[in-house]
């Protein structure tokens, strides 16, 4: 019996490869199922026991259609760019191609046709062809429906962060994003306005949204200013600092900080912050408060500022 596993790439076998190797096409599907292979889509199978996740589906589709380049939400996942509603890219892989997508895989992917996709727009990440970080962010915020989502995406790409348990460096410079958005494409003018609100110092999507809400309320704290504890041994960066009043503001919630252990570190940091000479009081808000009760958050900050004013 011909060993089909040696034909697979990354745990993915295309039907055309098996047929080219001499397997009878009429009996191939039945044999594959009996041997435990899992159908990914028409023309592609996953090796027995392999988890058919979004990366396996994307791999199969790129093998079937070499013109497809991972983009938008799928590219954000590959680059570890955090987004609001980040789970959406997992279920339906997104691709961009230079010509319209016409195939039987239309219900398995979200395809974007474009006239603009040069070699400078493409790279390889985690074994998949994908748009570069700059192009990915540009595509996302040009087509974004709201300011918070757009700025959170740009902040994440600009920042050094822990994402999914992985510490990664900044993916792109502000100037690269500005250049990406300079082209006269649909949504670019609005995206340029939103890009001006981005800050590489932001530590999480929740922190980005908090910053925007706080500034909407006419309050303008410093973001992530460097401080030291009273003994000078520990350097800290509160999310926000109203320096004149000595009010530090922290945005909590381990769903946006990666792990429960990271959340525990945040709690320890909260205690250490109170020993910094510049800090007289620390306020903490959960991600839920930031997203769903921003008016209460800003009212609490105003009250604290009033009580601390000289």
C-alpha positions in Angstrom: 0.0 0.0 0.0 1.4 3.4 -1.0 2.4 5.5 2.0 0.5 8.8 1.5 1.9 10.5 4.6 5.2 11.1 2.8 3.4 13.2 0.2 1.9 15.6 2.8 3.3 19.0 3.5 2.7 20.4 7.0 0.3 17.6 7.6 -1.8 18.5 4.5 -2.3 16.2 1.5 -3.8 17.4 -1.8 -5.8 14.9 -3.8 -3.9 15.8 -6.9 -0.6 14.8 -5.3 -2.0 11.4 -4.4 -3.5 10.8 -7.9 -0.2 11.9 -9.5 1.6 9.4 -7.3 -0.5 6.6 -8.8 -3.5 6.3 -6.3 -6.7 5.4 -8.2 -8.9 8.6 -7.9 -12.2 6.6 -7.6 -11.2 4.9 -4.4 -9.0 7.6 -2.9 -11.5 9.3 -0.7 -12.7 6.0 0.9 -9.1 4.9 1.5 -8.2 8.2 3.2 -11.2 8.1 5.5 -10.5 4.5 6.5 -6.9 5.5 7.3 -8.1 8.4 9.5 -7.4 11.3 7.2 -9.7 14.3 7.7 -11.2 16.2 4.9 -10.3 19.9 5.1 -12.1 21.1 2.0 -12.5 19.8 -1.5 -9.2 18.5 -2.7 -7.3 18.7 0.6 -7.0 16.3 3.6 -5.3 16.6 7.0 -3.1 13.8 8.4 -4.7 11.4 11.0 -4.7 12.9 14.4 -3.8 16.4 13.3 -5.9 19.2 14.7 -7.6 21.0 11.9 -7.3 24.6 13.1 -7.2 27.8 11.2 -3.5 27.4 10.3 -4.1 24.0 8.7 -7.1 25.3 6.8 -5.1 28.3 5.6 -2.2 26.0 4.6 -4.5 23.8 2.6 -6.1 26.7 0.8 -2.8 28.3 -0.1 -1.5 24.9 -1.5 -4.6 24.7 -3.6 -4.5 28.3 -4.7 -1.0 29.8 -4.7 -2.3 33.3 -5.5 -3.9 33.6 -2.1 -2.1 35.7 0.5 -3.2 35.7 4.2 -4.5 39.2 5.1 -6.7 41.2 7.4 -7.7 39.3 10.5 -5.8 36.1 9.6 -2.6 38.1 9.0 -3.2 39.9 12.3 -3.3 36.5 14.0 -0.1 35.4 12.3 1.8 38.6 13.3 0.2 38.6 16.8 -1.5 41.9 16.3 -4.2 42.3 19.0 -7.6 43.5 18.0 -10.9 44.2 19.6 -13.0 41.1 18.9 -9.8 39.2 18.2 -11.4 35.8 17.9 -13.2 36.6 14.7 -10.3 35.9 12.3 -10.0 32.3 13.6 -13.3 31.0 12.2 -13.1 32.3 8.6 -9.6 32.6 7.1 -9.1 35.9 5.1 -7.0 36.2 2.0 -6.1 38.8 -0.5 -5.4 38.1 -4.2 -4.7 40.2 -7.3 -7.7 38.8 -9.1 -11.2 38.0 -7.9 -11.6 34.7 -6.0 -13.8 32.3 -8.0 -13.8 28.7 -6.6 -15.7 26.2 -4.7 -13.9 27.3 -1.5 -15.9 30.6 -1.3 -17.8 29.4 1.8 -14.6 28.6 3.6 -12.8 31.8 3.2 -13.2 35.5 3.0 -11.4 36.7 -0.1 -10.4 40.3 -0.9 -9.6 41.3 -4.5 -7.1 44.1 -4.9 -5.1 45.9 -7.6 -2.4 46.7 -5.1 -0.3 43.8 -3.9 3.4 44.1 -4.6 6.4 42.1 -3.3 6.9 44.8 -0.6 3.4 44.0 0.7 4.0 40.3 1.2 6.1 38.2 3.6 6.1 34.7 5.1 5.0 34.2 8.7 4.7 30.9 10.6 4.9 29.0 7.3 2.2 31.0 5.5 2.3 33.7 2.8 0.9 36.8 4.4 0.7 40.6 4.1 3.4 42.5 6.0 2.5 44.1 9.3 2.2 47.6 7.7 -0.1 46.3 5.0 -2.1 44.3 7.5 -2.7 47.2 9.7 -3.5 49.4 6.7 -6.0 47.0 5.4 -7.7 46.6 8.8 -8.0 50.3 9.7 -9.0 51.4 6.2 -11.9 49.0 6.4 -12.6 49.6 10.1 -16.0 50.4 11.4 -15.0 52.4 14.4 -12.3 54.5 15.9 -11.6 52.3 19.0 -11.0 49.2 16.9 -8.7 51.0 14.4 -6.6 52.7 17.1 -6.3 49.5 19.1 -5.0 47.6 16.1 -2.4 50.3 15.3 -1.3 50.6 18.9 -0.7 46.8 19.1 1.4 46.8 15.9 3.5 49.7 17.2 4.1 48.3 20.7 6.4 45.9 22.4 4.0 43.4 24.0 3.2 40.0 25.4 0.7 38.5 23.1 -0.6 35.0 23.6 2.2 34.2 26.0 4.8 35.4 23.5 7.0 38.5 24.0 7.3 40.3 20.7 9.0 43.4 19.6 7.2 46.3 17.8 6.2 45.1 14.3 6.2 48.4 12.5 7.2 52.0 12.9 4.7 54.9 12.9 6.3 56.3 9.7 5.7 53.0 7.9 2.0 53.1 8.8 1.8 56.7 7.7 3.3 55.8 4.3 1.0 52.8 3.9 -2.0 55.0 4.5 -0.8 57.8 2.2 -2.1 56.1 -1.0 -5.5 57.4 -2.1 -7.5 54.2 -1.3 -11.0 53.8 0.0 -11.1 54.6 3.7 -7.5 56.0 3.8 -8.5 59.6 4.8 -10.4 58.4 7.9 -7.7 55.9 8.7 -5.0 58.7 8.7 -7.1 60.6 11.2 -7.3 57.6 13.5 -3.6 56.8 13.1 -2.8 60.2 14.6 -4.4 59.0 17.8 -2.1 55.9 18.1 0.5 55.6 20.8 3.2 52.9 20.9 3.2 53.1 24.7 -0.2 51.5 25.0 -0.1 48.1 26.7 -3.3 46.5 25.7 -6.5 47.0 23.7 -8.4 47.8 26.9 -5.8 50.5 27.7 -6.2 52.0 24.2 -9.9 52.3 24.6 -9.5 53.8 28.1 -7.1 56.4 26.7 -9.6 57.4 24.0 -12.5 57.6 26.5 -10.5 59.6 29.0 -9.4 62.1 26.3 -13.0 62.3 25.0 -13.9 63.5 28.5 -11.3 66.3 28.2 -8.7 64.7 30.5 -5.1 64.3 29.2 -2.9 62.2 31.4 0.6 60.9 30.5 0.6 57.4 29.1 3.1 54.9 30.5 5.5 57.4 32.1 8.6 55.8 33.8 8.5 56.0 37.6 10.6 54.4 40.3 9.6 53.1 43.7 10.7 55.1 46.8 13.8 52.9 47.3 14.7 53.4 43.6 15.0 49.7 43.0 11.9 49.0 40.9 11.0 50.9 37.7 7.3 51.0 36.9 5.1 52.4 34.1 1.5 53.1 35.2 -1.0 53.1 32.4 -1.9 56.7 33.0 -0.6 59.4 35.3 -2.0 62.8 36.2 1.3 64.1 37.4 0.1 67.4 39.0 -2.5 65.6 41.2 -0.4 62.5 41.7 -3.2 60.2 40.4 -2.2 57.0 38.6 -4.8 55.0 36.7 -4.5 51.3 35.9 -6.6 49.2 33.5 -6.9 45.6 34.7 -8.3 42.4 33.4 -6.2 39.3 32.6 -8.2 38.6 29.4 -6.2 41.4 27.8 -2.9 40.8 29.7 -2.5 37.3 28.3 -2.4 35.0 31.3 -3.5 34.7 34.9 0.1 35.0 36.0 0.4 38.3 34.1 -2.7 39.5 36.0 -1.1 38.6 39.3 2.0 40.6 38.3 -0.3 43.5 37.7 -1.7 43.3 41.2 1.8 43.3 42.6 2.6 46.3 40.5 -0.5 48.1 41.9 1.0 47.7 45.4 4.4 48.9 44.3 3.0 52.0 42.5 1.7 53.3 45.8 5.3 53.7 47.0 6.4 55.9 44.0 7.0 59.5 45.2 4.9 60.9 42.3 1.8 58.9 43.2 -0.6 59.9 45.8 -3.5 57.6 44.8 -4.1 54.7 42.4 -7.3 54.0 40.6 -8.0 50.6 39.0 -10.6 49.8 36.4 -11.5 46.5 34.8 -11.7 46.0 31.0 -15.4 45.6 31.5 -15.7 49.0 33.0 -13.6 50.5 30.2 -15.7 49.0 27.5 -19.2 49.1 29.0 -19.2 51.9 31.6 -16.7 54.5 30.4 -18.8 57.4 31.7 -18.6 56.0 35.2 -14.8 55.5 34.8 -14.2 59.1 33.7 -16.6 60.5 36.4 -14.6 58.5 39.1 -11.3 60.0 37.7 -12.8 63.5 37.8 -13.8 63.1 41.4 -10.4 61.8 42.4 -8.7 64.6 40.6 -10.8 67.2 42.3 -10.0 65.7 45.7 -6.3 65.7 45.0 -6.0 69.1 43.5 -3.7 71.5 45.4 
